Amino acid sequence: ATSSSSSTVSTASVPTGSTKIEKLWSIVLPNACIAAVGSTKHICCATYNSINIFSTATGMRMTSPLIVGEAISVLKLVDSHLVVITCDGKLSSWDLDGLKCVFRNIEMAPLLHKDKKKQLVDVLFHSKSGVVAVGFSSNLGLQSVFVWDKAMESWAQVADATSGVAVLSNRFSSAILQSSSSSTSSTTATSSLSSNKTKSVISRLFHRLHKYPTQNKLVHLQALDSTPQDVKAIACVEQCMLKICAARLTASAKDIEDFTLDLVRSVFALENEWSVRLVVHLCESLLGDIENSIFLLPTQKNNIHLLKRVLQECAENAFLAAVVEDFHERLEESEKETHHS
């Protein structure tokens, strides 16, 4: 119940096998409640400039009202983490189990300075890693996604459906990668570009991005399709690397693996010295010869598993035959050393 000056917050339950609602507890807030979210552990009620946090089971206050300074635009509860965006575009999060701040007053203004008409459509928060992502839409659908990079203290763009790289990559990958997926090994079925079954966060985000609209754009699309294949292939490689970087920001090992295999398939279309150097760098990273590579997974066991899949993908590519043979030998030597030690 809400009035202009105060609100009553209540919780109730319906016992199993009964239709009767039993009120568990009730409390009066000093100001009107404008938004509320809850779970089996916490209930959070926002007034015009503060947040009240209660235990769902007892109704006991868990902390004094949190003063956020401005009216609240978004109030979201993810597991035990409360995520708040104020009307002046500042993002904060608190761990309600530990009663501590995860991040405070991150400015979202840089995400809107070029396009004030973008609409915020989603705020995703991964409670285990503390990663937060925000998505914006246009009238076409989900358009761009940004992740807060805590190490760099900056917003990082992890997806942009309207960029030249994304558009060229989509036109290229739909024709090239999906056709290659039908002719390569069964491991290709996990490709995030050819399958919608991947459950990882970044994969889901990319599948939600709108594709370039074909209606009334025939001339422009014909111009895109007339772009040289090597340019499209380079765009596809770059898009795969952007996805890998995004997956690293969100600590998604499954996505890193899927996007790395997509990258390898994209490289097949280049068949130049740069493509060879890229595959060599990838294989050396997974073998453990290069530190801080974007391709590295959480454990060396995972890296070796991915290296074997990469070599399997490259096995039938004549242009990379020497690279595959070399790294098969190096992998065997590495495994022998590991076994002896």
PEUR-V819700 format. One record per helix or strand of 2 or more residues. SS is the DSSP state (2 for helix, 1 for strand). FROM is the first residue (numbers start at 1). TO is the last residue. If there is no record, write none. Layout:
SS | FROM | TO
SS | FROM | TO
This chain:
1 | 7 | 14
1 | 21 | 29
1 | 35 | 38
1 | 42 | 46
1 | 50 | 55
1 | 66 | 67
1 | 72 | 78
1 | 81 | 86
1 | 90 | 95
1 | 100 | 107
2 | 109 | 111
1 | 119 | 126
1 | 131 | 138
1 | 141 | 149
1 | 154 | 160
2 | 164 | 181
2 | 186 | 190
2 | 201 | 208
2 | 218 | 225
2 | 229 | 249
2 | 253 | 267
2 | 273 | 287
2 | 300 | 314
2 | 318 | 340
